[in-house]
């Protein structure tokens, strides 16, 4: 298990250390190295020095390295999933699914590395040829969250390396071990020194600010809360750094009165409870049309009550702890506030006794103005609201500053597609509890972010478009 910083192809000690805990019982897993000014400068310098030769490396060479990293990740999936479960808390099945998903970003962008298209055509006036090409933007700062420590890293590293960029990766302090394991895999896959660097800078805010004001940093890719995203956008504006931001979500889950209730309940269990609800794509607000609301609520509540809560690595457990007691307490405070505002608890709603950052699967029924609907819960809590007309359901769904993903259940495809077009979100799942796919563009509208990750779009977040006019 790696626990050091990775700078210029070498695992090094930092200026200090910080602990990484198992959230299921609060025990110490290990201490990891942290970066001061010297290590941060060394990481940027290494990435800057390595950029030009890496950018000139043949796309096929870059592709083969990413493909090799994919193969190693798949071969070591169980070990990686165990590491994710230990430091993040999610159940092993979720962790294993994340590793498989994360590895696919290396495979997808290995294929995209050799398919970066350009353009060559005569201008409409006929006076020249229009040549359009794409070039790697430069050293990219990648900042990833704790909820998907593997997938968020590969979803950024994969396209960056495929495009020809070098990177400085800053993983979440709660879950650095998974990121370190992935960098170790890239090293074994043949990534040249300096192309990938991993640091845990302290103090975090001041260090990131200084990095964004360094002229060698050309690009920022961030996944995290909208609040932190706003701060980073302000910092990046000083040097007009290119930013791609995957920020907060407040996903509506809309069930129309013609929906297949068992299928919709199953879809909601996936959309709400995958990763224990700690996902920006998690169903955050459940809107049920009145005719089916009570029947759906009863069946869904029974499904939530059937979940077994416990340490993620234990057999039979399908709801693990949050990543920390601090995060668990945020969830509990949201529920308490919702109940104070009139919400009714159908199941759960109380912090359990004992060790660990646990919170039970919780179902609430509430009015459309309840405060919990304004917040991203990031936990196993499902607030339910009843609506009457289709138009009202869509209006309720759009009553948020966020627009990452939405979910719609209806047997009538025309009805569902009309709702999908009316809901303000960058992604819509129809009769499905999950749509994330490395081959599809992932991103949101409004305050859920800028740019797209994955799909054909993902690699272009790390490329500059250059137009060359050729005299004829």
C-alpha positions, 0 to 999 in steps of 0.5 A: 500500500503506497502512502508517499507522494509521487513526484517526477517518477519517484515516491517521496516523503513530504513535509509532514504526514496526516492520518487516514481512518477507517470510517466503519470504526474510526481506526487508523489505517495509515499515515500518508505524506503531505506536501509543503511548498518544496514538494508542490513546486517540485511536482509542478516543475516535473509536470512542466518539464515532462510536458513537451516530450509527452505531448510529442509522444505518438498517440499510439504509445500513449494509448498503449500505456493507458490500455496497460493500466486498464488491464492491471486495474482489472487484474487487481480489482479485488485488492483495489476494491478492498482499499476503496471500501476500507478508506471510503466505507462503501460496501465491497460490491459498490467498491468493486463496481467503482473499480470496474467503472474506473478502469473503463476510463483508461480503456475508453481514452486509450481508444480516443487517444488515436482518434482526435479528429481535425478538419481540412476544407476550402473556405467559403470565399475560396481564398484559402484552406481552413486547417483545424487541429487540436493540441494538448493544453499543458500542465493540468491540475486535477482535484478529486473528491472522496466519494469515488476515489478511483473513478474520479481520478481515472476520469480525469487522468485518462483523457489528460494523458490521452490528449498529451497533457501532464498532470498534478493530481490532488486527491481528497484527504479522506481517501488518498490511498486509492489515488496512490494505488492508481498512480502506482498502476500507471507507473507500472504501465509505463508512464514516463517520469513527470507525466503524472504527479500526486501531492497532498498540499497543506494548507490546502486552500492557500496551496491550491490558490498558489498553484492556480496563480503559477503560469505553468498551470494551464488547466483545472479539472475539479470535481466537488461541491459547488461552494468550493467550485465557485472559489476555484473559479474566482482563483482561476479567473486571475490568469484565465485558466481553462476550467472544467467543473463537475459540481453539486447535484440535486437530482429529481426522481419523477414517477408518473402515475403510469409507471411500473411501480416495482421497476421504479422502486428498483430504479430508485434503490439504485439511483438513491442508494448506490454508494450509500447515497454519497454521489452527485448523481444520487436521487435527492428529491423524489416526486410521486404523482398522487395516484401512485404515491402511497403504494410506491412509498410503502413498497420503497420504504420496505426496500429501504428497511431491508438494507443491512447496515454495517462495515463495508467489508462484512458479508451481507452488508449493503449499506456502509458508513459515510466517509467520516463522522463529520459527514454523517453528522451533516446528514443527521442535521439535514434530517433533523431540520426537515423534521422540524419543518414538518417532514414525516419519518417513514423509516430511519431518521436516527443516528445509531448507537456505537462506533462508526460513521453510520446513518440508517436508510431513511424515508421522509414525506414532506411538502415541496417547500421543505428545506431538505429539498434545497440541499444535496443530502449525500447520504441514504435519505430519501425525501418524498413529495407528491405532485398532481399534473405532469407540468407540476412535476416538471416544475417541481423538478426544476426548482433548484439551482442545480441541473446535473441529472434527473430520473423519469419513470413512465411506461409512455415513452413520448411522455417521458421524452417530453418530460426529459426535454422539459427538465433542466439537467445535463443528463436524464435517465428514463426508466433507469437508475443509472446512466453513467458510462465512460462512453457518454458525456457526463456533466450538468447545467446551471450550477452543477458545472462546466464542461463534460467528462467521458464520451467524445467530449472528455478528451477535448477538455484537455485540448486547445483548438487551433485554426491555421489558414493556408494560402493557396 
